[in-house]
Structure formats: structure tokens, C-alpha cells
Amino acid sequence: DKKDKKEVKESSSSVFPPQLKSLHMPAAEAAEKDKKEKKSKKERKIASIPTKEVELSAKTAFRDESRPFGIELDGALVVDLADDGAALTAGVEIGWRVQEVAGKAVPEDDVGKAAKALREAEEKMEKSKGKAVSVTFITEEPDHWKQASKNLAGMRK
């Protein structure tokens, strides 16, 4: 009787093509496979996003605590740069988004998180007498900016 069950198991697994085998795998195994595929897609998407690592440094923290390194942010989006800030000198551009500060990921949509991470890094830099802080920016314009640019271009014709 056990032998018959084993034969049925073996034959049923070979009957289904590989793309249908997932329909017959245990739920936990299927969930794990799905999780790995989603993670892989996310990693490929992240790898294709253009980024730039910038070293920010100054002897003292920027005078306005709400604009670390002279960067005004909306979430993680750079919306303005102070003329006398370290960010402008280092080549940071409006429209870039903060991705990492000192190797730590910054949530893009959490209001205040990017500014807080930059300010903490700026204060740490000041205590270490100007040791540069590495900041990675996403240099691609946000989708809503791209759409606005297209709309403006259409209006000019």
C-alpha cells in the first residue's frame, strides 16, 4: 500500500510540465518561491535606477537645521539648494532623491526621515572635524516630474 502511494506521488510529479508544478507544491514552498521572485524583480529594478554617490563635507553644520548641507527636501526629494551649502559645491542637483546616507537606506516617502538622516550625518561630520559623509542619490527625475515636463512641452508647440 505504501509502495502504491509512492508510485502515485512520483508519477504525478512527472506528469505536470514545470510551469504547472507550482500549482501542486505545498503552500509554504509556493509562498517562499513567490517571495524570492518578487525580491529578485525588486533588486533588478533597483539595479537599473541611475544613482550617484556624493561626498559631502564642511567644517561646520549648515546654519539652518531644517536644511542639512544646504539641502531643502520634500520627503527624500531635493527641492532647493542653498547657494552657500556643501551640497551645491559637491554637485547635488534639484530633482535628485536621497537613497542612502552613510551606507544606510533612507525611506523615500517618509516625511522628515531623509532630512533627519542627513542632519545626523552632518552633526557627526562636524564632531569629526569635517570628515566627509557619503550620500547616494537617485539621479533620475521622479515620474510626476517627467509627466509635468511632457505636459509643458506639449503646451509649447
N, C-alpha and C positions, 0 to 999 in steps of 0.2 A: 504494500500500500504506500509506504514512504517512497519507494522506488518510482511508482507511478506519478506521484506528486512532483518529484524531482524532474522526471522526464517532461512533464507538462510545463513546468517552470522554464526549463531550458528551451523547449520548442517554442514557447510563446515569446520569449525574448528575441529569438532569431526571426520570427515571422514579421515583425514590425520594422519598417525602414527606420534609419537613425533619427530622422526628424519627428517621428511619431513615438519614439521610445520615451520621451519626456512625459507623454500623456500617461504612461504606465509606471513611472518611477514614484517612489514614496514622496509624500508631500514635503517632508523636511529636505529631502535631496533636491527636489524641484525648486524649492524656495532658495536654497543655497546657490544653485546654478543660476537662477534669475538674478540674485544679488550680485554674483560675480560678473555677469554680463552687463548689468547696469553700471557697476563700478568701472568696468573696462571702457564703456562708452563715455563715461564722465571723464576718465583720465585722457582719452583720445581728444575729447573736446577741449579740455584744459591745455593739453599739449599744443593745440593748434591756435590758441589765443596769443597774439603778439604781446610780449612784455618787455620791459626794460628795467634793469636794476640800476639804481642811482645811489651814490654815496652822498649823504647829507651831513654837513658838519659846519659848526660855528663855535666861537669861543663861549658865547652865551646863548641862552634860550631866547627865542623871539619875544619881543616886548608884550605881544598880545597872546595870552594863554589860549584863546579860542582858535588861534591860527598858528599851530606849531610849524616851525621852519618857514613861516610866512605863507602857509597854505590854508586857504579857506575851502572847507569841504561841505558837501551835501551828501551825507552818508559817507561813501568812500570816493565819491566823485570830486575831482579838483574843479572848483568853480571860479576861483580867483587866486592870484599870486601877488604878494606884496613885492614892491619894487626893490626893497632892501632885505628881502628874506633869502635864506640859504637855498631854498628850493628853486627859485628863479635862476640864481647863479649856477646851480647844478644842472639846469636844463629841463626841469619839470615843466610840463605843459598843461594848460587848461583842457579839460576833457579826459585826461587820464584818470584811472581809478586805482586806489591803493589796494594791492593784493596781499602784500606781506610787509611786516615791519620787523627788522632784525630776525628774519627767518620764521616768524610766527604769522600764520594766516590771519587775515582780517575779514570778518563777515561784511560782505558788500552792502547789504541792505539795513544793517543795524545802525540806527542813527546814533552818532557820537562815538562808536567803537573805534573807527579809524582815527579820528582826532585824538581820542584818549591814548591809543597805542602810540601815535606819533609824539604826543606831548610827553608821555612817559619815557620814550626813547630820547627825546630832546633833553629832558632833565638829566637822564643818565649820562648823555653825551657831555653836558655842562659839568657834571661832577667829575668826569674823567678827562677834563680839560681839552675838550674838542675832538675826542676820538669819534671818527665818522660812524654814522648809522646807515646800514644798508636797507633800502626800501625798494620793493619791487612794485612796479606799476603796470597795469594793463593799459596798453597804449592805443588800443582800438576804441573808436568812439562808441558810446552806448547806442543801442538800436534806436531809441527815441530821437537821438541827435541826428542819426543818419536819415531817418524819415523826415525830420524837420528840414534838413538840408535839401532833400529831394523835392519837398513841397515848395521851398523857396526858389529852387532852380526852375521849377515848372511855372512859377508866377512871373519870373523874369522874362520868359520867352515872348 
